[in-house]
Amino acid sequence: MSAFLIALFFVLIAEMGDKTQLVALAFATRFKTSTVLVGVFGATLLVHLFSVALGELAGITLPVFWINLIAGLSFIGFGLWTLRGDKLEDSETTKVRRFGPLMTVAVTFFLAELGDKTMLATVTIASQQRNFVGVWLGSTLGMVVADGLAIIIGKVMGKRLPKRLIKYGAAVVFLGSGVFTLIEAFRAR
């Protein structure tokens, strides 16, 4: 599977039920769909550019065994993080409102994404795949698709989401991927 598809898949899964997806959903109830989507896209391009660069650096400096070990443990951690869930605090969606809707969405989304599990997942994937453009574009598209779904749901359904199924499904994918990656790390050693 290509780095683009791997990044797209895992970031899409990681974003399901994540706090930044909830931010996109909340903004969709207040602003135009196109404004929210453009703000999310711009912030995602920047955050994932940084994330992929960080992951590429790690991939160059660490031996493959350690990258796979860290990746496997990270994926298990992301699965547990997904089970724990994220909370959206109302202040996150309103603290930069004075900049207008587009900048409010972009800045809030950018700040909310820093250190988030999708950013860390992107770093992990980039360290394994070592395909800068593929991981950057795949992770960005995965994030925008997931948040685009939240925006549509926010417009159509308001704040009612089937969170439980999404949360447990995403957790299973991460936990399974983590176990598989750890098995591969020790098998290749």
ROTOR-676723 format. One record per atom (N, C-alpha, C): x negated, y negated, z negated. Coordinates in steps of 0.05 Angstrom, whole numbers, padded with zeros to 5 digits, always signed. Example, Ala and Ser with C-alpha at 12.3 -4.5 7.8 and 13.67 -1.06 7.14 Angstrom:
% residues 2
-00264+00114-00156-00246+00090-00156-00264+00066-00156-00257+00045-00142-00273+00021-00143-00258-00001-00157
END
This chain:
% residues 189
-00017+00024+00000+00000+00000+00000-00018-00025+00000-00010-00045+00015-00027-00069+00017-00026-00086-00008-00046-00102-00012-00047-00120-00035-00023-00138-00036-00015-00147-00012+00009-00165-00011+00033-00151-00022+00039-00127-00014+00063-00113-00023+00061-00105-00053+00037-00097-00062+00033-00091-00090+00038-00115-00107+00027-00138-00099+00031-00163-00115+00060-00171-00114+00073-00170-00091+00101-00177-00088+00118-00160-00107+00114-00134-00106+00130-00116-00122+00127-00120-00152+00102-00121-00161+00098-00123-00190+00106-00150-00201+00101-00171-00186+00108-00198-00196+00139-00201-00195+00152-00190-00175+00181-00190-00174+00193-00176-00198+00182-00153-00205+00191-00138-00228+00185-00153-00254+00161-00164-00256+00153-00178-00280+00170-00202-00285+00179-00215-00264+00195-00239-00268+00224-00234-00276+00233-00210-00272+00261-00204-00279+00266-00207-00309+00283-00225-00317+00289-00230-00345+00268-00247-00359+00247-00256-00345+00226-00272-00357+00236-00300-00363+00222-00314-00381+00231-00340-00388+00231-00360-00365+00212-00357-00346+00212-00375-00324+00235-00370-00305+00245-00345-00304+00269-00339-00288+00293-00352-00302+00293-00352-00328+00314-00365-00343+00313-00395-00340+00289-00406-00337+00286-00435-00331+00298-00441-00304+00292-00425-00284+00303-00429-00257+00334-00427-00258+00344-00408-00273+00373-00405-00275+00386-00429-00288+00373-00439-00309+00384-00462-00323+00383-00487-00306+00361-00491-00291+00360-00514-00273+00380-00512-00250+00386-00487-00242+00406-00483-00220+00434-00492-00228+00439-00492-00254+00465-00501-00263+00467-00532-00264+00444-00545-00261+00443-00575-00264+00435-00589-00238+00419-00577-00221+00408-00590-00198+00415-00575-00172+00410-00588-00149+00415-00575-00123+00397-00550-00120+00408-00530-00107+00393-00505-00103+00366-00510-00089+00366-00526-00068+00342-00531-00053+00321-00546-00071+00329-00563-00088+00311-00578-00106+00298-00558-00125+00313-00540-00137+00302-00521-00156+00284-00502-00141+00291-00492-00118+00275-00473-00103+00248-00486-00094+00249-00510-00085+00224-00524-00077+00206-00529-00101+00217-00537-00123+00202-00541-00148+00189-00515-00157+00204-00494-00157+00193-00467-00165+00171-00459-00146+00176-00462-00120+00156-00454-00100+00130-00469-00103+00131-00495-00106+00107-00511-00110+00091-00504-00135+00105-00501-00157+00092-00493-00182+00080-00465-00180+00094-00447-00167+00084-00420-00165+00060-00418-00147+00059-00433-00125+00035-00433-00108+00011-00441-00124+00013-00462-00140-00010-00471-00156-00018-00452-00178+00001-00442-00193-00005-00424-00215-00018-00398-00205-00007-00388-00183-00017-00362-00173-00043-00365-00158-00048-00389-00147-00074-00394-00135-00096-00392-00157-00091-00404-00179-00109-00403-00202-00111-00374-00213-00089-00360-00215-00088-00333-00226-00104-00314-00208-00101-00316-00182-00115-00298-00164-00145-00304-00165-00153-00329-00166-00181-00336-00168-00193-00324-00193-00179-00326-00215-00188-00314-00241-00190-00284-00238-00171-00271-00226-00171-00242-00223-00194-00233-00204-00198-00248-00183-00220-00242-00164-00247-00243-00179-00251-00263-00195-00275-00266-00211-00279-00242-00229-00258-00235-00243-00259-00211-00261-00266-00186-00245-00254-00183-00221-00259-00160-00204-00288-00158-00195-00301-00180-00191-00328-00181-00182-00347-00174-00205-00341-00183-00229-00360-00181-00251-00356-00156-00268-00334-00143-00266-00329-00119-00283-00330-00093-00267-00341-00071-00278-00340-00046-00264-00312-00036-00260-00307-00020-00239-00281-00010-00232-00267+00005-00255-00281+00021-00270-00269+00035-00293-00256+00016-00312-00271-00005-00319-00261-00025-00339-00238-00041-00328-00239-00047-00302-00216-00061-00290-00191-00044-00291-00193-00018-00285-00170+00000-00286-00161+00005-00314-00179+00007-00333-00172+00010-00361-00156-00014-00371-00168-00038-00365-00154-00063-00373-00127-00066-00359-00127-00059-00333-00102-00061-00318-00081-00042-00329-00088-00017-00335-00069+00002-00346-00058-00007-00373-00076-00016-00390-00067-00026-00416-00050-00052-00413-00057-00069-00394-00042-00093-00388-00014-00086-00379-00011-00067-00361+00015-00060-00351+00032-00048-00373+00020-00032-00391+00035-00022-00414+00044-00046-00432+00025-00064-00436+00032-00088-00451+00054-00104-00438+00054-00107-00411+00075-00121-00398+00102-00107-00401+00101-00080-00401+00125-00065-00406+00137-00069-00433+00119-00069-00453+00128-00075-00481+00138-00104-00484+00124-00122-00470+00132-00150-00470+00160-00153-00458+00164-00139-00436+00190-00140-00423+00212-00129-00442+00207-00108-00456+00226-00097-00475+00232-00118-00498+00211-00131-00506+00215-00152-00527+00232-00175-00517+00227-00183-00492+00243-00204-00480+00231-00231-00485+00240-00250-00469+00233-00278-00472+00257-00294-00479+00253-00316-00493+00274-00334-00500+00270-00360-00486+00292-00372-00477+00291-00398-00465+00299-00419-00485+00282-00437-00491+00288-00458-00510+00298-00482-00494+00319-00494-00503+00332-00516-00488+00313-00539-00483+00294-00544-00501+00276-00567-00497+00258-00563-00473+00253-00538-00465+00236-00532-00442+00250-00543-00416+00276-00542-00415+00289-00550-00391+00295-00580-00389+00289-00595-00410+00296-00623-00409+00273-00641-00416+00250-00632-00423+00229-00649-00434+00216-00668-00413+00218-00662-00387+00206-00679-00367+00227-00691-00348+00251-00693-00357+00273-00701-00340+00269-00730-00328+00253-00746-00340+00250-00774-00331+00235-00775-00304+00224-00753-00294+00210-00753-00269+00227-00747-00245+00253-00743-00248+00271-00736-00227+00273-00706-00225+00293-00696-00211+00298-00667-00211+00276-00650-00200+00264-00657-00177+00243-00641-00166+00218-00639-00183+00208-00661-00193+00185-00661-00211+00191-00648-00237+00216-00652-00247+00224-00639-00272+00222-00609-00270+00233-00598-00248+00232-00569-00243+00204-00560-00240+00188-00573-00223+00161-00565-00217+00143-00565-00241+00143-00587-00256+00126-00590-00280+00134-00570-00302+00160-00569-00307+00170-00550-00327+00163-00521-00320+00167-00514-00295+00162-00487-00286+00132-00481-00288+00116-00500-00279+00087-00496-00280+00077-00492-00309+00086-00508-00327+00078-00506-00355+00088-00480-00368+00113-00473-00361+00125-00448-00372+00110-00423-00362+00099-00425-00338+00086-00402-00325+00058-00397-00336+00045-00418-00346+00017-00415-00356+00016-00394-00379+00000-00374-00376-00002-00353-00396+00021-00334-00397+00040-00336-00379+00063-00319-00378+00055-00291-00366+00073-00271-00370+00065-00244-00361+00063-00243-00331+00077-00259-00316+00074-00258-00287+00047-00269-00278+00037-00289-00293+00011-00300-00287-00010-00279-00294-00007-00266-00317-00027-00246-00325-00025-00221-00307-00001-00214-00297+00001-00192-00278-00013-00199-00253-00011-00224-00244-00025-00232-00219-00055-00231-00223-00065-00239-00245-00094-00237-00251-00102-00208-00250-00087-00190-00262-00093-00162-00263-00093-00150-00235-00073-00156-00219-00071-00145-00192-00094-00155-00175-00101-00181-00177-00122-00192-00162-00149-00180-00169-00153-00173-00194-00179-00161-00202-00181-00133-00191-00159-00119-00186-00159-00092-00175-00161-00093-00144-00145-00109-00132-00142-00109-00103-00164-00124-00088-00174-00145-00099-00195-00161-00087-00187-00170-00058-00163-00179-00055-00153-00190-00030-00139-00216-00037-00155-00238-00037-00146-00263-00047-00119-00272-00035-00119-00275-00008-00095-00285+00005-00071-00266+00002-00076-00240+00005-00054-00221+00002-00041-00222-00025-00057-00222-00046-00046-00223-00073-00033-00250-00079-00046-00272-00070-00035-00298-00074-00007-00301-00061-00006-00294-00036+00020-00297-00021+00041-00277-00031+00032-00252-00037+00051-00232-00047+00062-00239-00074+00044-00248-00092+00054-00255-00119+00072-00280-00118+00065-00299-00101+00081-00323-00098+00109-00315-00087+00110-00299-00066+00135-00291-00054+00152-00275-00074+00139-00257-00089+00153-00241-00110+00166-00259-00131+00151-00280-00139+00161-00299-00159+00185-00315-00147+00182-00325-00123+00202-00341-00111+00228-00325-00105+00224-00300-00097+00248-00282-00092+00263-00278-00119+00248-00271-00140+00260-00266-00166+00275-00291-00176+00261-00314-00174+00273-00338-00183+00295-00348-00165+00293-00342-00139+00315-00348-00120+00340-00333-00128+00336-00307-00136+00360-00292-00145+00372-00305-00170+00355-00314-00188+00365-00328-00212+00380-00353-00205+00370-00368-00185+00383-00392-00177+00410-00386-00165+00412-00366-00149+00438-00358-00137+00457-00349-00159+00447-00333-00177+00464-00324-00200+00472-00348-00217+00454-00366-00221+00460-00390-00236+00482-00406-00223+00482-00408-00197+00502-00423-00183+00529-00408-00183+00528-00381-00180+00552-00366-00177+00564-00358-00204+00548-00349-00222+00558-00338-00247+00553-00355-00272+00539-00377-00269+00532-00392-00293+00510-00378-00309+00515-00373-00334+00494-00362-00351+00498-00333-00358+00517-00319-00345+00522-00291-00351+00504-00273-00333+00486-00259-00344+00467-00241-00329+00469-00213-00340+00466-00192-00323+00464-00165-00333+00435-00160-00342+00427-00173-00364+00399-00172-00373+00390-00145-00382+00406-00129-00394+00397-00104-00406+00387-00085-00385+00401-00081-00364+00392-00062-00343+00367-00072-00329+00366-00098-00324+00342-00110-00311+00318-00107-00330+00322-00113-00355+00300-00112-00375+00289-00083-00377+00306-00064-00381+00297-00036-00384+00285-00025-00359+00297-00031-00336+00286-00022-00311+00258-00033-00306+00254-00059-00311+00227-00071-00307+00207-00059-00327+00216-00054-00352+00198-00043-00372+00189-00015-00364+00207+00001-00353+00200+00029-00344+00179+00028-00322+00183+00009-00303+00164+00007-00280+00136+00000-00291+00135-00019-00309+00109-00027-00320+00096-00005-00337+00112+00007-00354+00101+00028-00371+00091+00052-00354+00106+00060-00334+00098+00081-00317+00073+00074-00301+00072+00050-00291+00048+00041-00276+00024+00040-00294+00028+00031-00319+00005+00031-00337-00006+00058-00343+00012+00077-00348+00003+00104-00354-00011+00116-00329+00001+00112-00306-00012+00122-00281-00039+00109-00277-00042+00083-00281-00068+00070-00277-00089+00080-00297-00081+00085-00322-00099+00096-00342-00108+00124-00334-00090+00141-00325-00097+00168-00316-00117+00166-00293-00112+00148-00274-00130+00145-00251-00157+00135-00260-00158+00117-00280-00184+00106-00289-00201+00128-00301-00188+00146-00317-00204+00167-00330-00210+00190-00311-00193+00194-00291-00197+00215-00272-00221+00208-00254-00224+00183-00247-00245+00174-00229-00272+00171-00243-00272+00171-00269-00296+00167-00284-00315+00190-00283
END
